[in-house]
Amino acid sequence: MSHVMNTYARQPVAFVRGEGVWLWDEAGKKYLDALAGIAVNTLGYAHPRFVKAITERVKSGIVHTSNLFRIPEQEAAADRIAAITGLDEVFFCNSGLEANEAAIKVARKYGHDRGVAEPAIIVMEKAFHGRSLATLSATGSRKVQAGFEPLVSGFVRVPLNDLDAVRQIAEHNKNVVAVFIEPIQGEGGINVSRLDYLRDLYAICQKKEWLFMCDEVQCGLGRTGKWFVYQHAGFLPDVVPLAKGLASGIPVGACVVGGRAKGVFKPGNHGSTFGGNPLAMTGVVTTIDTIKEENLMANATRVGDLVMSSLKSQIGNSVAEIRGMGLMIGVELKEPCGELVKQALDAGLVINVTADNVVRLLPPLVMSEAEGRQVLERLVPLVKAFLDKRAAA
Ligand SMILES: Cc1ncc(COP(=O)(O)O)c(C=O)c1O
């Protein structure tokens, strides 16, 4: 019996080797990875640049020092993140929920600094922000919250893509200090914000002097063809939490701030023992430099468009909807389809099903067009067989 706490319904497969977008299990079976450890393994597996940089970092003897000292790699990583986000200050932590927890604290502090004693944050239905008490309270899923009440207060929830709901709150609730949005909801089922909605929401934030906080933990870092989804909409948020793909598998999170949020945190307001350590920062610098130098954003658009358009032409009429952007793709079926995960593994393909009925594809950004076609060759027959079986039942 395993002593690992039973918090995940795990597939009985263990991957022991990886190269590019390919994985091998203990028995030597080969799999095509269309999940990247849930949008984490940006550069795939065993990317030579990544292997070299991390190996050199470990060999240098300096994996961790402390935030009590200067950390040159942290300064280099923050410079890069400032350049690609267009924002000013980076707080480093170790996960998505920590980046979001920092964002929530920034919003509350921003409110208190402006004399709002009970600051409130507008959040979205079906959003996922993490599993700490504050972030699960911000999350729009009862399943995530149930059993952990009392929830953290100070969140007001509205449906995604519904501007009127926000306008109404703007009129009546004087405590609101921020909007917190996952511009493409990952766990919620690849629900895409309309770009005009994002722009209008931003305009409301500007008018009301609210922070615009964009959780790009899953959708950010080049996956949609630009560094960040807000860049498709063409404005600068105040707060952008990052994690997952930021260091290609080394645990790292970052809460990036600019605009109205710049300077809100002062010494002593927040901290993290591990956050921004030299090992993690080497992962960040290498990931960002490699995305840039290997044109992986253009690749995400090219391969993502190929996969999405082929899915639409091959099964578009038989499923509820196919949606996404770049290499963040969801195929919504009309009924729960969790069994497809195991069937895909049997067929040598790693995928995920989220929100019960959405097949989610989040491959490494290094996936080639030929490999994208192989994802289709493996996935489409499975979905068709699933639909045929349901039709016959
Ligand atoms: C959009 C988003 N925010 C936050 C999180 C939480 O990240 P972590 O699991 O690293 O705490 C996730 C994880 O799935 C996420 O998708």
The ligand as an SDF file (V2000), in Angstrom:
LIG
                    3D

 16 16  0  0  0  0  0  0  0  0999 V2000
   -5.4880   29.1960  -13.8540 C   0  0  0  0  0  0  0  0  0  0  0  0
   -4.8870   28.5090  -12.6710 C   0  0  0  0  0  0  0  0  0  0  0  0
   -4.6080   29.2210  -11.5810 N   0  0  0  0  0  0  0  0  0  0  0  0
   -4.0490   28.6470  -10.5090 C   0  0  0  0  0  0  0  0  0  0  0  0
   -3.7660   27.3030  -10.4760 C   0  0  0  0  0  0  0  0  0  0  0  0
   -3.1580   26.6990   -9.2510 C   0  0  0  0  0  0  0  0  0  0  0  0
   -1.8300   26.3590   -9.5160 O   0  0  0  0  0  0  0  0  0  0  0  0
   -1.0340   25.3520   -8.5480 P   0  0  0  0  0  0  0  0  0  0  0  0
   -1.6330   23.9990   -8.7480 O   0  0  0  0  0  0  0  0  0  0  0  0
    0.3820   25.4380   -9.0290 O   0  0  0  0  0  0  0  0  0  0  0  0
   -1.1990   25.8490   -7.1630 O   0  0  0  0  0  0  0  0  0  0  0  0
   -4.0450   26.5180  -11.5930 C   0  0  0  0  0  0  0  0  0  0  0  0
   -3.7930   25.0720  -11.5690 C   0  0  0  0  0  0  0  0  0  0  0  0
   -4.3660   24.3120  -12.3050 O   0  0  0  0  0  0  0  0  0  0  0  0
   -4.6280   27.1420  -12.7110 C   0  0  0  0  0  0  0  0  0  0  0  0
   -4.9210   26.4330  -13.8000 O   0  0  0  0  0  0  0  0  0  0  0  0
  1  2  1  0
  2  3  1  0
  2 15  2  0
  3  4  2  0
  4  5  1  0
  5  6  1  0
  5 12  2  0
  6  7  1  0
  7  8  1  0
  8  9  2  0
  8 10  1  0
  8 11  1  0
 12 13  1  0
 12 15  1  0
 13 14  2  0
 15 16  1  0
M  END
$$$$
